[in-house]
């Protein structure tokens, strides 16, 4: 998944999977900030990874499944 952003910082990306972290101040009263933490936990249980990066004003989230050996 990829979204254009002009407001997200590297600090936001580093904390995006922390429970209760809401980087978007416009949403801090409506959301609990647990959704991405849960998604990352589920990916780990399915032998995968969910990670985020910020590059050229693009917020990028990637799901990657690891091969079973």
C-alpha positions in Angstrom: 0.0 0.0 0.0 1.3 3.4 -0.8 0.0 6.9 0.0 1.3 10.4 -0.7 2.0 12.4 2.4 3.5 15.8 3.1 2.9 15.6 6.9 4.3 12.2 8.0 7.8 12.2 9.5 10.4 9.4 10.1 9.3 9.5 13.7 5.8 8.6 12.8 7.0 5.7 10.7 9.2 4.4 13.5 6.2 4.4 15.9 3.3 3.5 13.5 3.0 0.0 14.9 3.1 1.1 18.6 -0.2 0.5 20.4 -2.2 3.7 20.9 0.0 5.8 18.6 -1.9 8.1 16.4 0.3 10.3 14.3 -2.6 12.2 12.6 -3.8 14.8 15.0 -7.0 15.2 13.2 -7.9 11.6 14.1 -6.7 11.4 17.7 -10.2 11.6 19.2 -11.8 9.0 17.0 -9.3 6.2 16.8 -7.6 4.1 19.4 -4.4 3.5 17.5 -4.4 -0.3 17.8 -5.3 -1.4 14.3 -1.8 -1.4 12.8 -0.3 -3.1 15.9 -2.9 -5.9 15.6 -2.2 -6.2 11.8 1.5 -6.5 12.5 0.9 -9.2 15.2 -1.3 -11.1 12.8 1.3 -11.0 10.1 3.9 -12.5 12.5 1.5 -15.3 13.4 1.2 -16.0 9.6 4.9 -16.3 9.2 5.2 -12.9 7.7 6.2 -9.3 8.3 4.4 -5.9 8.0 6.7 -2.9 7.8 6.5 0.7 6.8 8.8 3.1 5.1 8.8 6.8 4.0 10.4 7.6 0.7 10.0 10.7 -1.6 6.8 11.9 0.3 5.3 8.4 -0.1 4.2 6.4 3.0 4.7 2.7 2.0 3.4 -0.3 3.9 4.5 -3.7 2.8 3.3 -7.2 3.7 5.9 -9.9 3.1 5.4 -13.6 3.8 8.5 -15.7 4.6 9.0 -19.1 3.0 8.6 -22.0 5.4 11.6 -24.3 5.6 
